[in-house]
Amino acid sequence: MTINKDWYIFALLSLAIGMGVLEVVVNLNNEVVQDSTQLLWNFVFVILSILWAYNDAAQNSVHRPFDFSFLAYMFWPIFFPWYLISTRGIEGTVLFLGFLTLWVGPWVAGLIAYAYSG
């Protein structure tokens, strides 16, 4: 069964919105999101972005070595921008900034809520 790469984008967007709502609600109560929740969000984000890249490479006929997913996980901060820029050029840079916005957006929303709550 092949999952469309757009599903991963939808999952990331849904989870980012959910995490953003959690951040805002918790920070409006002058508390912070637990470290375990932040760690889980970071882990899920990296895994879903790697799965997106893996399926994107398959759909665009990009050569994937046997250890593509493992190397993507181990070297994500280097691999992910490299993959996007090497396969898409300047559009890859914009796409990478979009992924970063999804990753950091919930934290920024919580920070803004915390700044205005007290």
N, C-alpha and C positions, 0 to 999 in steps of 0.2 A: 504494500500500500504506500503510495507516494503522497506526501502532504505538500500542498501548494505553498510556495515560499511566502505568499501574501498572508497565510494563516499566522505565521510567526510575527509579522508586522502587526496584525490585529491583536495577537496575544500580548505583545510588548506594549502596544498602545493602551489596551484595557488594563493591564497590570500597572502601568505608569499612572493612569488616571486613578486607579484604586489606591495606589501608594501615595499619590498626591493628596487625595481626600483624607487618608489616614494621617499624613503629616500635618495637614491643616487643622484637623479636629483635635489631635493630641497637642499640638503647639498652641492652639487657642486656649487650652486648659493649663497653660504654663508648665507642660511636661514635655518629655522627649520620647521619641520612638525608641523602643528597645534595640540594643545592638544586634541581637539575634534576628530581629525583623529586617534591619538594614543589611545584615550579612546575607540573609535569604534573598532579598531583592537584588543585591549585587550578583549573587551566584546565578539566579534565574535569568537575569538580564544577559549575562555573559553566555550562558548555555543557549538561550533562545537566539541570540545574535550569531553564534557559531552555527547553529542548525540552519538559520536563514542563509548564511554564507555558503554552507555545504550544498543546500538545495539550489541556491542561485548558481553556483558553479556547475552543478549537474544540468540545469536548464539552459545555461549559456555555453555548454560544451567547453568549459575551462578544465584543463588537466588538473586532476586531484590525485596526489600520491596516496598511498595506502594509509599513511599516518596524518592525513590532512586535518581531521578533527582534533586529534591529540595535540598536534603542533599549534593549531588555532587556539586551543584552550591554554596551553602552556605559555604561549607568547601573544596573548590576546591584544595587549596594548600596542604591540608592534604589528602583528599580523592583520588585524581588522582594518586599520586605516590603509595599510599597504594593499590589501586585497581590493578594497573599494576604489582606491585611486588607480591601481594598475589595470582594473577591468573597465573603469568608467571615465577616467581622466578627471577633469574639473567637476563633473557631475558627481563623482565618487566623493570628492571633498565635501560637497553640499550634503550628500547622503550621510556621510560620517558625522557631520555637524547635527543632522537630524537625529541620528542614533544617540549622540551625546546629550542632546536636548531631552530625549525620552529618559535617559539614565539620570540626569541631574535635575530635571524638571521638578519631580516631587520634592526633593530636598529644598530647592529654591522656593517653591510654594510654601513649604513649612516654615522656612526662614522668614519670608514676608509675613506670614500669619503670626509668627512669634514676635516680630518687630512691632506689629500693630496691636498686639494683644495687651501689651503692658507698658 
